[in-house]
Amino acid sequence: MPDQVLIYLIVALNVFCQLMLIRRQKVASSLKLKFCSLAVAIPVVIMLSMRLLIVSGTIHEYVVEQSPIEHYITKGASILLIAGPWLVTLAVIITRIRNRMVSPHH
């Protein structure tokens, strides 16, 4: 199986797990929808952006051929692919805690 397919599979499984965690949080349904959408959108936008950068020739496809700046872009995108949905999950947890502190009767 090509590495790209494995990467997409890992990212998809990570997003799926984060969506399950977000859906379990006790916040308004509209907030859950927004956070779920964001958890999906972050990796999709990053993957599309990287593909566009590669197709346009802005960065090289293979890491071995990349310049130091291209390495930083690739590393940053790689980190955000996995960390993005986690950060959204953290944001929904913080929102839930903040909401509970504002209205402690719930």
Contacts in CASP RR format, 6 or more apart in sequence:
PFRMAT RR
TARGET T0000
AUTHOR 0000-0000-0000
METHOD contacts of the structure
MODEL  1
MPDQVLIYLIVALNVFCQLMLIRRQKVASSLKLKFCSLAVAIPVVIMLSM
RLLIVSGTIHEYVVEQSPIEHYITKGASILLIAGPWLVTLAVIITRIRNR
MVSPHH
7 81 0 8 1.000
8 47 0 8 1.000
10 82 0 8 1.000
11 43 0 8 1.000
11 47 0 8 1.000
11 81 0 8 1.000
11 82 0 8 1.000
14 43 0 8 1.000
14 82 0 8 1.000
14 85 0 8 1.000
14 86 0 8 1.000
15 39 0 8 1.000
15 40 0 8 1.000
15 43 0 8 1.000
15 85 0 8 1.000
18 39 0 8 1.000
18 85 0 8 1.000
18 86 0 8 1.000
18 88 0 8 1.000
18 89 0 8 1.000
19 36 0 8 1.000
19 39 0 8 1.000
19 40 0 8 1.000
19 85 0 8 1.000
21 89 0 8 1.000
22 32 0 8 1.000
22 35 0 8 1.000
22 36 0 8 1.000
22 39 0 8 1.000
22 88 0 8 1.000
22 89 0 8 1.000
22 92 0 8 1.000
23 32 0 8 1.000
23 36 0 8 1.000
25 32 0 8 1.000
25 92 0 8 1.000
25 93 0 8 1.000
25 96 0 8 1.000
26 96 0 8 1.000
27 35 0 8 1.000
27 92 0 8 1.000
27 95 0 8 1.000
27 96 0 8 1.000
27 99 0 8 1.000
31 92 0 8 1.000
31 95 0 8 1.000
32 92 0 8 1.000
35 88 0 8 1.000
35 89 0 8 1.000
35 91 0 8 1.000
35 92 0 8 1.000
35 95 0 8 1.000
38 88 0 8 1.000
39 84 0 8 1.000
39 85 0 8 1.000
39 88 0 8 1.000
39 89 0 8 1.000
40 85 0 8 1.000
42 80 0 8 1.000
42 84 0 8 1.000
42 85 0 8 1.000
42 87 0 8 1.000
42 88 0 8 1.000
43 80 0 8 1.000
43 81 0 8 1.000
43 84 0 8 1.000
43 85 0 8 1.000
46 77 0 8 1.000
46 80 0 8 1.000
46 81 0 8 1.000
47 81 0 8 1.000
49 77 0 8 1.000
50 59 0 8 1.000
50 74 0 8 1.000
50 77 0 8 1.000
53 59 0 8 1.000
53 73 0 8 1.000
54 60 0 8 1.000
54 61 0 8 1.000
59 66 0 8 1.000
59 70 0 8 1.000
59 73 0 8 1.000
59 74 0 8 1.000
60 66 0 8 1.000
60 67 0 8 1.000
60 70 0 8 1.000
63 71 0 8 1.000
63 74 0 8 1.000
66 74 0 8 1.000
99 106 0 8 1.000
100 106 0 8 1.000
END
